[in-house]
């Protein structure tokens, strides 16, 4: 069941978009709560809740005597800022895949050198799902689950939390990245190379195989 958008969600989304797109510049002060309430035709309580969410994302800072000051989200924000939307996916696709490549390569290196026996089995099973996947949507989900298994096998909690944030940014727009699972005949051996190297306990080989796979997928996105 799809969650129903509330009035607070709408006010929050509108203000967030203004900040992320530069309509509200860093250092600027948002109008007082009552003025914003009048603008949106809602209660002050609704605006206060929306601003509180902006503050949690570090998009604004509420300062005593200075009001609600807009922050530079590129310096103060986290991945959750992007995950909640406000910027077209096309604007961040390049940065997303560059970060994805770095994260996955190092995760594969760690997984190859220290993954538990159970984690190695999980990676192998995820590889099997990739090979059996049919259709774009199923292939995209299988690709994500394989990468998630590799990151989990790395045993690095921070890597896993980063991937969780990326998931919230990536999965709702997965169809925009359909190109990454195109040309399966070329890609499947690359997935197999990653899984085999992790199974063999060869971290450097796993990293090299993952780099080859991630770069091949990145080229597909760039060529769309």
Sine and cosine of phi, psi and omega as CSV:
sin_phi,cos_phi,sin_psi,cos_psi,sin_omega,cos_omega
0.00,0.00,0.74,-0.67,-0.02,-1.00
-0.99,0.16,0.76,-0.65,-0.01,-1.00
-0.91,0.40,0.66,-0.75,0.00,-1.00
-0.98,0.19,0.72,-0.69,-0.01,-1.00
-0.97,0.26,0.75,-0.66,0.00,-1.00
-1.00,-0.04,0.17,-0.99,0.06,-1.00
-0.88,0.47,-0.62,0.78,0.04,-1.00
-0.88,0.48,-0.67,0.74,0.05,-1.00
-0.84,0.54,-0.68,0.74,-0.05,-1.00
-0.92,0.39,-0.68,0.73,0.02,-1.00
-0.91,0.41,-0.71,0.70,0.03,-1.00
-0.85,0.53,-0.74,0.67,-0.04,-1.00
-0.89,0.46,-0.63,0.78,-0.01,-1.00
-0.92,0.40,-0.73,0.69,0.01,-1.00
-0.93,0.38,-0.64,0.77,0.03,-1.00
-0.87,0.50,-0.70,0.72,-0.01,-1.00
-0.90,0.44,-0.63,0.78,0.02,-1.00
-0.88,0.48,-0.61,0.80,-0.01,-1.00
-0.96,0.27,-0.73,0.69,-0.07,-1.00
-0.93,0.38,-0.51,0.86,-0.03,-1.00
-1.00,-0.03,-0.03,1.00,0.08,-1.00
1.00,0.00,0.04,1.00,0.06,-1.00
-0.90,0.44,-0.58,0.81,0.14,-0.99
-0.96,-0.29,0.94,-0.35,-0.10,-1.00
-0.99,0.15,0.48,-0.88,0.08,-1.00
-0.82,0.57,0.71,-0.71,-0.02,-1.00
1.00,-0.08,-0.31,0.95,0.04,-1.00
-0.95,0.30,0.39,-0.92,0.03,-1.00
-0.95,-0.31,0.79,-0.62,0.05,-1.00
-0.92,0.39,0.46,-0.89,0.07,-1.00
-0.86,0.51,0.40,-0.92,0.02,-1.00
-0.85,0.53,0.34,-0.94,-0.05,-1.00
-0.82,0.57,-0.68,0.73,-0.05,-1.00
-0.91,0.41,-0.60,0.80,0.01,-1.00
-0.93,0.36,-0.64,0.77,0.05,-1.00
-0.91,0.41,-0.62,0.79,0.03,-1.00
-0.88,0.48,-0.66,0.75,0.04,-1.00
-0.91,0.42,-0.69,0.73,0.00,-1.00
-0.86,0.51,-0.70,0.72,-0.05,-1.00
-1.00,0.00,-0.16,0.99,-0.01,-1.00
0.94,0.35,0.63,0.78,-0.03,-1.00
-0.74,-0.67,0.03,-1.00,0.02,-1.00
-0.99,0.17,0.32,-0.95,0.06,-1.00
-0.89,0.46,-0.57,0.82,-0.01,-1.00
-0.88,0.48,-0.62,0.78,0.01,-1.00
-0.90,0.43,-0.71,0.70,0.00,-1.00
-0.91,0.42,-0.65,0.76,0.00,-1.00
-0.87,0.49,-0.66,0.75,0.02,-1.00
-0.92,0.40,-0.66,0.75,0.01,-1.00
-0.90,0.44,-0.67,0.75,0.02,-1.00
-0.92,0.40,-0.59,0.81,0.05,-1.00
-0.87,0.49,-0.60,0.80,0.05,-1.00
-0.94,0.35,-0.61,0.79,0.07,-1.00
-0.89,0.45,-0.61,0.79,0.00,-1.00
-0.93,0.38,-0.61,0.79,0.04,-1.00
-0.88,0.47,-0.55,0.83,0.03,-1.00
-0.99,0.10,0.01,1.00,-0.02,-1.00
0.88,0.47,0.55,0.83,0.09,-1.00
-1.00,0.00,-0.42,0.91,0.11,-0.99
-0.69,-0.73,0.39,-0.92,0.12,-0.99
-0.82,-0.58,0.84,-0.55,0.01,-1.00
-1.00,0.05,0.91,-0.42,-0.06,-1.00
-0.92,-0.39,0.74,-0.67,0.02,-1.00
-0.87,0.49,0.85,-0.53,0.04,-1.00
1.00,0.08,-0.19,0.98,-0.02,-1.00
-0.88,-0.47,-0.13,0.99,0.02,-1.00
0.99,0.10,-0.44,-0.90,-0.09,-1.00
-0.98,-0.21,0.97,-0.23,-0.12,-0.99
-1.00,-0.08,0.79,-0.61,0.01,-1.00
-0.94,0.33,0.72,-0.69,0.01,-1.00
-0.99,-0.14,0.35,-0.94,0.12,-0.99
-0.98,0.19,0.98,-0.18,-0.14,-0.99
-0.90,0.43,-0.40,0.92,0.03,-1.00
-0.94,0.34,-0.43,0.90,0.01,-1.00
-0.99,-0.13,-0.51,0.86,-0.13,-0.99
-0.96,-0.27,-0.40,0.92,-0.13,-0.99
-0.99,0.11,0.10,-0.99,0.06,-1.00
-0.83,-0.55,-0.07,-1.00,-0.02,-1.00
-0.87,0.50,-0.48,0.88,0.00,-1.00
-0.88,0.48,-0.43,0.90,0.05,-1.00
-0.87,0.49,-0.71,0.70,0.02,-1.00
-0.95,0.30,-0.61,0.79,-0.05,-1.00
-0.88,0.48,-0.49,0.87,-0.01,-1.00
-0.99,0.11,0.01,1.00,0.10,-1.00
1.00,0.00,-0.13,-0.99,-0.01,-1.00
0.93,-0.37,-0.37,0.93,0.08,-1.00
-0.84,-0.54,0.62,-0.78,0.07,-1.00
-0.87,0.49,0.66,-0.76,0.00,-1.00
-0.85,0.52,-0.56,0.83,-0.03,-1.00
-0.87,0.50,-0.46,0.89,-0.03,-1.00
-0.97,0.25,-0.37,0.93,-0.08,-1.00
-0.88,-0.48,0.06,1.00,-0.06,-1.00
-0.86,0.52,-0.69,0.73,-0.01,-1.00
-0.89,0.47,-0.73,0.68,0.02,-1.00
-0.91,0.43,-0.63,0.78,-0.01,-1.00
-0.88,0.48,-0.71,0.70,-0.05,-1.00
-0.97,0.25,-0.46,0.89,0.10,-1.00
-0.91,0.41,-0.72,0.69,0.02,-1.00
-0.92,0.40,-0.62,0.78,0.03,-1.00
-0.86,0.52,-0.70,0.72,-0.01,-1.00
-0.88,0.47,-0.74,0.67,-0.01,-1.00
-0.87,0.49,-0.71,0.70,-0.02,-1.00
-0.89,0.45,-0.71,0.71,-0.07,-1.00
-0.94,0.33,-0.61,0.79,0.00,-1.00
-0.89,0.45,-0.73,0.69,-0.01,-1.00
-0.94,0.33,-0.54,0.84,0.07,-1.00
-0.90,0.44,-0.67,0.74,0.02,-1.00
-0.90,0.43,-0.62,0.79,0.02,-1.00
-0.88,0.47,-0.73,0.68,0.01,-1.00
-0.92,0.40,-0.66,0.75,0.00,-1.00
-0.88,0.48,-0.64,0.77,0.00,-1.00
-0.91,0.42,-0.48,0.88,-0.08,-1.00
-0.99,-0.10,-0.34,0.94,-0.10,-1.00
-0.56,-0.83,0.17,0.99,-0.01,-1.00
-0.89,0.46,0.59,-0.80,0.07,-1.00
-0.95,0.31,0.24,-0.97,0.03,-1.00
-0.87,0.49,-0.64,0.77,0.00,-1.00
-0.91,0.42,-0.64,0.76,0.00,-1.00
-0.92,0.40,-0.60,0.80,0.05,-1.00
-0.89,0.45,-0.63,0.78,0.06,-1.00
-0.90,0.43,-0.66,0.75,0.01,-1.00
-0.88,0.48,-0.66,0.75,0.03,-1.00
-0.90,0.43,-0.68,0.73,0.01,-1.00
-0.89,0.45,-0.65,0.76,0.02,-1.00
-0.91,0.41,-0.65,0.76,0.04,-1.00
-0.90,0.43,-0.59,0.81,0.08,-1.00
-0.88,0.48,-0.67,0.75,0.05,-1.00
-0.87,0.49,-0.63,0.78,0.03,-1.00
-0.91,0.42,-0.61,0.79,0.05,-1.00
-0.88,0.47,-0.71,0.70,-0.04,-1.00
-0.91,0.42,-0.54,0.84,-0.04,-1.00
-1.00,0.02,-0.20,0.98,-0.09,-1.00
-0.89,0.46,0.65,-0.76,0.05,-1.00
-0.79,-0.61,0.71,-0.70,-0.01,-1.00
1.00,0.03,0.39,-0.92,-0.08,-1.00
-0.90,0.44,-0.76,0.65,-0.09,-1.00
-0.88,0.47,-0.73,0.69,0.00,-1.00
-0.90,0.44,-0.62,0.78,0.00,-1.00
-0.92,0.39,-0.61,0.79,0.02,-1.00
-0.91,0.42,-0.68,0.74,0.03,-1.00
-0.90,0.43,-0.67,0.74,0.00,-1.00
-0.90,0.43,-0.63,0.78,0.05,-1.00
-0.88,0.48,-0.72,0.70,0.00,-1.00
-0.88,0.47,-0.70,0.72,-0.03,-1.00
-0.91,0.42,-0.57,0.82,0.05,-1.00
-0.91,0.42,-0.74,0.67,-0.01,-1.00
-0.89,0.45,-0.63,0.78,0.03,-1.00
-0.90,0.43,-0.61,0.79,0.02,-1.00
-0.91,0.41,-0.62,0.79,0.03,-1.00
-0.91,0.41,-0.71,0.71,0.00,-1.00
-0.90,0.44,-0.67,0.74,0.03,-1.00
-0.90,0.44,-0.62,0.79,0.00,-1.00
-0.92,0.40,-0.36,0.93,0.02,-1.00
-0.92,0.40,-0.41,0.91,-0.02,-1.00
0.96,0.27,0.21,0.98,-0.01,-1.00
-0.98,-0.17,0.93,-0.37,-0.07,-1.00
-0.89,0.45,-0.66,0.75,-0.01,-1.00
-0.89,0.46,-0.66,0.75,0.06,-1.00
-0.85,0.52,-0.66,0.75,0.00,-1.00
-0.91,0.42,-0.65,0.76,0.00,-1.00
-0.93,0.37,-0.60,0.80,0.07,-1.00
-0.88,0.47,-0.70,0.71,-0.01,-1.00
-0.89,0.46,-0.59,0.81,0.05,-1.00
-0.86,0.51,-0.67,0.74,0.02,-1.00
-0.93,0.38,-0.65,0.76,0.03,-1.00
-0.89,0.45,-0.60,0.80,0.02,-1.00
-0.84,0.54,-0.67,0.74,-0.02,-1.00
-0.92,0.38,-0.41,0.91,0.04,-1.00
-1.00,0.07,-0.60,0.80,-0.16,-0.99
-1.00,0.07,-0.79,0.62,-0.17,-0.98
-0.88,0.48,-0.64,0.76,0.02,-1.00
-0.90,0.44,-0.33,0.94,-0.02,-1.00
-0.88,-0.47,0.39,0.92,-0.14,-0.99
-0.83,0.56,-0.59,0.81,-0.04,-1.00
-0.90,0.44,-0.39,0.92,0.05,-1.00
-0.94,0.34,-0.28,0.96,-0.02,-1.00
-0.95,-0.33,0.40,0.92,-0.07,-1.00
-0.83,0.56,-0.46,0.89,-0.05,-1.00
-0.88,0.47,-0.40,0.92,-0.08,-1.00
-0.94,0.35,-0.29,0.96,0.04,-1.00
-0.94,-0.34,0.23,0.97,0.07,-1.00
-0.98,0.21,0.42,-0.91,0.00,-1.00
0.91,0.41,0.78,0.62,-0.10,-1.00
-0.86,0.52,-0.56,0.83,-0.03,-1.00
-0.86,0.51,-0.52,0.85,0.03,-1.00
-0.99,0.13,-0.59,0.81,-0.12,-0.99
-0.98,0.18,-0.61,0.79,-0.09,-1.00
-0.80,0.60,-0.71,0.71,0.04,-1.00
-0.88,0.47,-0.45,0.89,0.02,-1.00
-0.95,0.31,-0.69,0.72,0.10,-0.99
-0.85,0.53,-0.71,0.70,-0.01,-1.00
-0.87,0.49,-0.60,0.80,0.03,-1.00
-0.89,0.45,-0.65,0.76,0.04,-1.00
-0.90,0.43,-0.77,0.64,-0.04,-1.00
-0.89,0.46,-0.65,0.76,-0.02,-1.00
-0.91,0.41,-0.67,0.74,-0.01,-1.00
-0.92,0.40,-0.63,0.78,0.05,-1.00
-0.91,0.41,-0.68,0.73,0.03,-1.00
-0.87,0.49,-0.59,0.81,-0.03,-1.00
-0.99,0.16,-0.14,0.99,0.01,-1.00
0.97,0.24,0.46,0.89,-0.02,-1.00
-0.96,-0.29,0.99,-0.11,-0.07,-1.00
-0.89,0.45,-0.69,0.72,-0.02,-1.00
-0.91,0.41,-0.65,0.76,0.03,-1.00
-0.92,0.40,-0.63,0.78,0.03,-1.00
-0.90,0.44,-0.67,0.74,0.02,-1.00
-0.90,0.43,-0.68,0.74,0.01,-1.00
-0.90,0.44,-0.67,0.75,0.01,-1.00
-0.92,0.40,-0.64,0.77,0.02,-1.00
-0.92,0.39,-0.64,0.77,0.04,-1.00
-0.86,0.50,-0.69,0.72,0.02,-1.00
-0.87,0.49,-0.70,0.71,0.00,-1.00
-0.91,0.41,-0.76,0.65,-0.06,-1.00
-0.90,0.43,-0.63,0.77,0.02,-1.00
-0.93,0.36,-0.60,0.80,0.05,-1.00
-0.89,0.46,-0.64,0.77,0.04,-1.00
-0.93,0.36,-0.62,0.79,0.04,-1.00
-0.89,0.46,-0.61,0.79,0.03,-1.00
-0.91,0.42,-0.56,0.83,0.03,-1.00
-0.92,0.40,-0.63,0.78,0.04,-1.00
-0.92,0.40,-0.68,0.73,-0.03,-1.00
-0.91,0.42,-0.47,0.88,-0.08,-1.00
-1.00,0.01,0.00,1.00,-0.05,-1.00
-0.85,0.52,0.00,0.00,0.00,0.00
